[in-house]
Amino acid sequence: MSWLLLGLLSALVMGFYELLKKQSVKDNAVLPVLFLSTVASALVWIPLVIWSYASPLSVPHDLLLVKQLNLQEHLLMLLKSAIVCGSWTFSYFALKHLPITLVAPIRSTSPLFVIVGAVILYGEAPSQLQWVGIILTVGFFIGISLVGRKEGIRFESNRWIGLLIIGTVLAAVSGLYDKYLLGTLDFDTATVQAWFSIYLVVVFLPLAYGWWKGWWTRSAFSWRWTIPLIGLTLLVVDFLYFEALTDPEAMVSIISCLRRGSVLISFSVGYVLFGERNFFHKLPFMLGILAGIILMVIG
């Protein structure tokens, strides 16, 4: 399967993943949601890690074989998990307090940061059409910030917008780091996804423990079945995404743009589920951002 098709499939599942996140954190404590969803992902991989260690030849398929790592390689996986922990923590808190019809378009701008990083780090050169897409994306991002004012959200002073932007930048850093792990160091998909999932539990554990012990002012937590579904859906999203990046011809800047196509699902279905305001005012700007993303892909 081509890396472009894998990227598109990842985007499709990612749209539903974003909706599960919104449903899970709506009027709910963020940190236990993050921790429990990562536990769900890790529980899928831990038996495969043990199986791969005890009897690697009996693992039924190479896509499920988790290779053993040395100390340096474990630290690389831990760093990956720490970056994602930061991105998710900022983004989840923002998602809890902001409309998903505003969050989805802002999150869709992450390819901008990935493209800049890919140009600097990997020598990927955007075409003229891709530069047009970049300009369109930036322009419509500014436009949607003006629509946000109608809901009392001022981009320059709203702390949740600030957290969302930080989370989006960290997501771009994570994407560039994925390219390094899978494209440069040649780690395989199962190994990265397994240890990344397990170490996510490790890095989220102190935050979850602090919430449980009441080290700071906290929100109440209520269990929802969408919480483990976040982790399980993420497994599918990341498996398709990591597998795409293992292709030597894959361009992380293009894959990142494709993944942002998930905005169509989270934006549209989110409006239906959560009944958020100003949908039709935001729609032209969301479509403009999407048009910019398409130009970055086809360029």
TORMARKOL-271734 format. One record per residue (C-alpha): residue number from 0; x, y, z. Coordinates in nm, 4 decimals, always signed. Layout:
N
<NUM,<X,Y,Z>>
...
END
This chain:
299
<0,<+0.0000,+0.0000,+0.0000>>
<1,<+0.1428,+0.3406,-0.0971>>
<2,<+0.2474,+0.5885,+0.1693>>
<3,<-0.0031,+0.8415,+0.0314>>
<4,<-0.2939,+0.6007,+0.0756>>
<5,<-0.1738,+0.5097,+0.4243>>
<6,<-0.1660,+0.8809,+0.5083>>
<7,<-0.5228,+0.9276,+0.3830>>
<8,<-0.6507,+0.6293,+0.5824>>
<9,<-0.4761,+0.7657,+0.8911>>
<10,<-0.6548,+1.0989,+0.8391>>
<11,<-0.9934,+0.9275,+0.8094>>
<12,<-0.9573,+0.7449,+1.1414>>
<13,<-0.8006,+1.0518,+1.3015>>
<14,<-1.1190,+1.2528,+1.2478>>
<15,<-1.3137,+1.0123,+1.4697>>
<16,<-1.0251,+1.0054,+1.7178>>
<17,<-1.0579,+1.3843,+1.7618>>
<18,<-1.4325,+1.3489,+1.8273>>
<19,<-1.3706,+1.0814,+2.0912>>
<20,<-1.1277,+1.3176,+2.2643>>
<21,<-1.3802,+1.6017,+2.2706>>
<22,<-1.6544,+1.3779,+2.4073>>
<23,<-1.4203,+1.2414,+2.6765>>
<24,<-1.2932,+1.5756,+2.8101>>
<25,<-1.6189,+1.7702,+2.7848>>
<26,<-1.7030,+1.8734,+3.1431>>
<27,<-1.4485,+1.6199,+3.2662>>
<28,<-1.1018,+1.6137,+3.4235>>
<29,<-0.8333,+1.6063,+3.1534>>
<30,<-0.5390,+1.4279,+3.3188>>
<31,<-0.7160,+1.1020,+3.4133>>
<32,<-0.8640,+1.0916,+3.0614>>
<33,<-0.5145,+1.1205,+2.9153>>
<34,<-0.3693,+0.8608,+3.1502>>
<35,<-0.6436,+0.5997,+3.1110>>
<36,<-0.6546,+0.6322,+2.7321>>
<37,<-0.2788,+0.5731,+2.7135>>
<38,<-0.3132,+0.2719,+2.9437>>
<39,<-0.5630,+0.1252,+2.6957>>
<40,<-0.3051,+0.1580,+2.4159>>
<41,<-0.0237,+0.0124,+2.6245>>
<42,<-0.2305,-0.2899,+2.7282>>
<43,<-0.2568,-0.3906,+2.3627>>
<44,<+0.1197,-0.3800,+2.3108>>
<45,<+0.2551,-0.5196,+2.6396>>
<46,<+0.1635,-0.8839,+2.5565>>
<47,<+0.3249,-0.8454,+2.2137>>
<48,<+0.6422,-0.7013,+2.3706>>
<49,<+0.6633,-1.0008,+2.6050>>
<50,<+0.5874,-1.2450,+2.3218>>
<51,<+0.8482,-1.0867,+2.0947>>
<52,<+1.1085,-1.1106,+2.3722>>
<53,<+1.0274,-1.4679,+2.4772>>
<54,<+0.9759,-1.6252,+2.1330>>
<55,<+1.0324,-1.3839,+1.8404>>
<56,<+1.0186,-1.6582,+1.5767>>
<57,<+0.6658,-1.7560,+1.6781>>
<58,<+0.5178,-1.4058,+1.6322>>
<59,<+0.2737,-1.4552,+1.3425>>
<60,<+0.3674,-1.1453,+1.1413>>
<61,<+0.6605,-0.9038,+1.1223>>
<62,<+0.4185,-0.6124,+1.1661>>
<63,<+0.3564,-0.7389,+1.5215>>
<64,<+0.7199,-0.8125,+1.6101>>
<65,<+0.8607,-0.5690,+1.8672>>
<66,<+1.2394,-0.5662,+1.8501>>
<67,<+1.4630,-0.5413,+2.1556>>
<68,<+1.6302,-0.2053,+2.2147>>
<69,<+1.9475,-0.0925,+2.3857>>
<70,<+1.9533,+0.1844,+2.6472>>
<71,<+2.0116,+0.4633,+2.3950>>
<72,<+1.7228,+0.3452,+2.1786>>
<73,<+1.4935,+0.3271,+2.4821>>
<74,<+1.5834,+0.6883,+2.5611>>
<75,<+1.4914,+0.7868,+2.2049>>
<76,<+1.1476,+0.6305,+2.2542>>
<77,<+1.1110,+0.7986,+2.5922>>
<78,<+1.1866,+1.1354,+2.4303>>
<79,<+0.9187,+1.0682,+2.1671>>
<80,<+0.6663,+0.9975,+2.4440>>
<81,<+0.7674,+1.3104,+2.6383>>
<82,<+0.7126,+1.5312,+2.3315>>
<83,<+0.3696,+1.3785,+2.2714>>
<84,<+0.2823,+1.4086,+2.6413>>
<85,<+0.3452,+1.7831,+2.6209>>
<86,<+0.1496,+1.8195,+2.2976>>
<87,<-0.1501,+1.6233,+2.4247>>
<88,<-0.1614,+1.7890,+2.7655>>
<89,<-0.1743,+2.1383,+2.6157>>
<90,<-0.4151,+2.0356,+2.3388>>
<91,<-0.6565,+1.8405,+2.5613>>
<92,<-0.6945,+2.1286,+2.8057>>
<93,<-0.7600,+2.3618,+2.5124>>
<94,<-1.0079,+2.1160,+2.3596>>
<95,<-1.1998,+2.1006,+2.6871>>
<96,<-1.2512,+2.4788,+2.6964>>
<97,<-1.2824,+2.5653,+2.3259>>
<98,<-1.5369,+2.4692,+2.0549>>
<99,<-1.4168,+2.1802,+1.8392>>
<100,<-1.5252,+2.3841,+1.5349>>
<101,<-1.2484,+2.6269,+1.6349>>
<102,<-0.9944,+2.3735,+1.7605>>
<103,<-1.0057,+2.1556,+1.4468>>
<104,<-0.9043,+2.4301,+1.1991>>
<105,<-0.6264,+2.5561,+1.4285>>
<106,<-0.4886,+2.2048,+1.4750>>
<107,<-0.4978,+2.1631,+1.0974>>
<108,<-0.2275,+2.4305,+1.0628>>
<109,<+0.0390,+2.1983,+1.2076>>
<110,<+0.1666,+2.1076,+0.8549>>
<111,<+0.3005,+2.4614,+0.8329>>
<112,<+0.5430,+2.3919,+1.1139>>
<113,<+0.6222,+2.0458,+0.9770>>
<114,<+0.7045,+2.1867,+0.6333>>
<115,<+0.9366,+2.4483,+0.7802>>
<116,<+1.1105,+2.1817,+0.9862>>
<117,<+1.1265,+1.9372,+0.6946>>
<118,<+1.2899,+2.2032,+0.4762>>
<119,<+1.5486,+2.2813,+0.7430>>
<120,<+1.6185,+1.9300,+0.8715>>
<121,<+1.5548,+1.6981,+0.5772>>
<122,<+1.6042,+1.9235,+0.2762>>
<123,<+1.2476,+1.8797,+0.1541>>
<124,<+1.1790,+2.1629,-0.0899>>
<125,<+0.8156,+2.2809,-0.1222>>
<126,<+0.7073,+2.3657,-0.4757>>
<127,<+0.5553,+2.6993,-0.5780>>
<128,<+0.2076,+2.5489,-0.5460>>
<129,<+0.2879,+2.4296,-0.1955>>
<130,<+0.4016,+2.7798,-0.1010>>
<131,<+0.0652,+2.9101,-0.2267>>
<132,<-0.0993,+2.6522,-0.0009>>
<133,<+0.1093,+2.7712,+0.2930>>
<134,<+0.0067,+3.1334,+0.2345>>
<135,<-0.3607,+3.0339,+0.2026>>
<136,<-0.3465,+2.8350,+0.5246>>
<137,<-0.1903,+3.1213,+0.7187>>
<138,<-0.4383,+3.3719,+0.5732>>
<139,<-0.7462,+3.1689,+0.6590>>
<140,<-0.6058,+3.0902,+1.0022>>
<141,<-0.5951,+3.4641,+1.0677>>
<142,<-0.9507,+3.4888,+0.9333>>
<143,<-1.0889,+3.2237,+1.1651>>
<144,<-0.9299,+3.4021,+1.4583>>
<145,<-1.1580,+3.6960,+1.3778>>
<146,<-1.4626,+3.4670,+1.3802>>
<147,<-1.3532,+3.3446,+1.7213>>
<148,<-1.4065,+3.6953,+1.8561>>
<149,<-1.7820,+3.6477,+1.8020>>
<150,<-1.7689,+3.3780,+2.0672>>
<151,<-1.5691,+3.5999,+2.3022>>
<152,<-1.2415,+3.4266,+2.2145>>
<153,<-0.9569,+3.6705,+2.1530>>
<154,<-0.6624,+3.4805,+2.0082>>
<155,<-0.4027,+3.7225,+2.1410>>
<156,<-0.5142,+3.6958,+2.5053>>
<157,<-0.7041,+3.3665,+2.5432>>
<158,<-0.4864,+3.1197,+2.7350>>
<159,<-0.6600,+2.8155,+2.5844>>
<160,<-0.5745,+2.9365,+2.2347>>
<161,<-0.2168,+2.9816,+2.3541>>
<162,<-0.2073,+2.6271,+2.4877>>
<163,<-0.3597,+2.4961,+2.1650>>
<164,<-0.0920,+2.6669,+1.9549>>
<165,<+0.1849,+2.5280,+2.1787>>
<166,<+0.0300,+2.1820,+2.1489>>
<167,<+0.0100,+2.2184,+1.7704>>
<168,<+0.3772,+2.3186,+1.7458>>
<169,<+0.4776,+2.0234,+1.9646>>
<170,<+0.2694,+1.7948,+1.7401>>
<171,<+0.4750,+1.9199,+1.4448>>
<172,<+0.7970,+1.8525,+1.6393>>
<173,<+0.6701,+1.5017,+1.7063>>
<174,<+0.6029,+1.4499,+1.3352>>
<175,<+0.9552,+1.5552,+1.2433>>
<176,<+1.0962,+1.3295,+1.5129>>
<177,<+0.8899,+1.0385,+1.3747>>
<178,<+1.0543,+1.0913,+1.0363>>
<179,<+1.3940,+1.0748,+1.2084>>
<180,<+1.3096,+0.7531,+1.3937>>
<181,<+1.1412,+0.5691,+1.1075>>
<182,<+1.3038,+0.7231,+0.8015>>
<183,<+1.6593,+0.7945,+0.9185>>
<184,<+1.7250,+0.5446,+1.1987>>
<185,<+1.5088,+0.2768,+1.0295>>
<186,<+1.3093,+0.1672,+1.3315>>
<187,<+1.0136,-0.0486,+1.2340>>
<188,<+0.6529,+0.0493,+1.2999>>
<189,<+0.5710,-0.2049,+1.5721>>
<190,<+0.8799,-0.1245,+1.7775>>
<191,<+0.8184,+0.2498,+1.7751>>
<192,<+0.4468,+0.2218,+1.8433>>
<193,<+0.4833,-0.0359,+2.1205>>
<194,<+0.7494,+0.1427,+2.3234>>
<195,<+0.5987,+0.4844,+2.2547>>
<196,<+0.2650,+0.3603,+2.3932>>
<197,<+0.4258,+0.2074,+2.7018>>
<198,<+0.6441,+0.5090,+2.7788>>
<199,<+0.3429,+0.7387,+2.7416>>
<200,<+0.1978,+0.5680,+3.0499>>
<201,<+0.5282,+0.6305,+3.2292>>
<202,<+0.5386,+1.0036,+3.1523>>
<203,<+0.1680,+1.0575,+3.2246>>
<204,<+0.1775,+0.8645,+3.5533>>
<205,<+0.3230,+1.1501,+3.7682>>
<206,<+0.0609,+1.3915,+3.6297>>
<207,<-0.2223,+1.1459,+3.6964>>
<208,<-0.0883,+1.0779,+4.0466>>
<209,<-0.0670,+1.4516,+4.1196>>
<210,<-0.4294,+1.4920,+4.0077>>
<211,<-0.5405,+1.1986,+4.2240>>
<212,<-0.3589,+1.3333,+4.5327>>
<213,<-0.5023,+1.6815,+4.4793>>
<214,<-0.1706,+1.8643,+4.4434>>
<215,<-0.3556,+2.1390,+4.2542>>
<216,<-0.7113,+2.2553,+4.1967>>
<217,<-0.8768,+1.9854,+3.9919>>
<218,<-1.1974,+1.9082,+3.8068>>
<219,<-1.4161,+1.6091,+3.8856>>
<220,<-1.3668,+1.2937,+3.6793>>
<221,<-1.6402,+1.0722,+3.5376>>
<222,<-1.5760,+0.7465,+3.3520>>
<223,<-1.6852,+0.7286,+2.9878>>
<224,<-1.6390,+0.4410,+2.7456>>
<225,<-1.5050,+0.6847,+2.4903>>
<226,<-1.1866,+0.7102,+2.7030>>
<227,<-1.0356,+0.3683,+2.6194>>
<228,<-1.1626,+0.4113,+2.2635>>
<229,<-0.9276,+0.7133,+2.2337>>
<230,<-0.6301,+0.4871,+2.2954>>
<231,<-0.7520,+0.2060,+2.0726>>
<232,<-0.8356,+0.4409,+1.7857>>
<233,<-0.4950,+0.6048,+1.8221>>
<234,<-0.3321,+0.2657,+1.7691>>
<235,<-0.4922,+0.2467,+1.4245>>
<236,<-0.4102,+0.6107,+1.3424>>
<237,<-0.0445,+0.5788,+1.4408>>
<238,<+0.0053,+0.2351,+1.2874>>
<239,<-0.1019,+0.3652,+0.9453>>
<240,<+0.1020,+0.6826,+0.9948>>
<241,<+0.4219,+0.5088,+1.1098>>
<242,<+0.3936,+0.2514,+0.8322>>
<243,<+0.3705,+0.5343,+0.5777>>
<244,<+0.6871,+0.6940,+0.7168>>
<245,<+0.8848,+0.3713,+0.6754>>
<246,<+0.8642,+0.4188,+0.2969>>
<247,<+1.1970,+0.5724,+0.1831>>
<248,<+1.0079,+0.7967,-0.0622>>
<249,<+0.7643,+0.9275,+0.1989>>
<250,<+0.7701,+1.3029,+0.2624>>
<251,<+0.6781,+1.3894,+0.6188>>
<252,<+0.5582,+1.7350,+0.5098>>
<253,<+0.3020,+1.5789,+0.2722>>
<254,<+0.1907,+1.3086,+0.5161>>
<255,<+0.1374,+1.5738,+0.7813>>
<256,<-0.0845,+1.7689,+0.5403>>
<257,<-0.2848,+1.4578,+0.4554>>
<258,<-0.3460,+1.3819,+0.8224>>
<259,<-0.4940,+1.7261,+0.8729>>
<260,<-0.7711,+1.6268,+0.6322>>
<261,<-0.9283,+1.4772,+0.9448>>
<262,<-1.0539,+1.8305,+1.0136>>
<263,<-1.3469,+1.7652,+0.7773>>
<264,<-1.4810,+1.4891,+1.0007>>
<265,<-1.4154,+1.6491,+1.3391>>
<266,<-1.5423,+1.9897,+1.2230>>
<267,<-1.8647,+1.8681,+1.0591>>
<268,<-1.9619,+1.5839,+1.2913>>
<269,<-1.8548,+1.7930,+1.5909>>
<270,<-2.1060,+2.0597,+1.4934>>
<271,<-2.3849,+1.8007,+1.4760>>
<272,<-2.2926,+1.6327,+1.8064>>
<273,<-2.2136,+1.9396,+2.0151>>
<274,<-2.4366,+2.2035,+1.8501>>
<275,<-2.1636,+2.4695,+1.8521>>
<276,<-2.2248,+2.8267,+1.7400>>
<277,<-2.1137,+3.0140,+1.4282>>
<278,<-2.0659,+2.6978,+1.2213>>
<279,<-2.1466,+2.8676,+0.8917>>
<280,<-1.9277,+3.1667,+0.9760>>
<281,<-1.6349,+2.9319,+1.0392>>
<282,<-1.7036,+2.7042,+0.7426>>
<283,<-1.5478,+2.9256,+0.4673>>
<284,<-1.2299,+2.9653,+0.6708>>
<285,<-1.2114,+2.5944,+0.7448>>
<286,<-1.2545,+2.5198,+0.3737>>
<287,<-0.9868,+2.7784,+0.2956>>
<288,<-0.7442,+2.6074,+0.5334>>
<289,<-0.8340,+2.2727,+0.3746>>
<290,<-0.7749,+2.4182,+0.0266>>
<291,<-0.4322,+2.5276,+0.1397>>
<292,<-0.3621,+2.1783,+0.2667>>
<293,<-0.4751,+2.0257,-0.0664>>
<294,<-0.2411,+2.2576,-0.2572>>
<295,<+0.0430,+2.1517,-0.0291>>
<296,<-0.0371,+1.7879,-0.1111>>
<297,<-0.0805,+1.8097,-0.4873>>
<298,<+0.2007,+2.0623,-0.5298>>
END
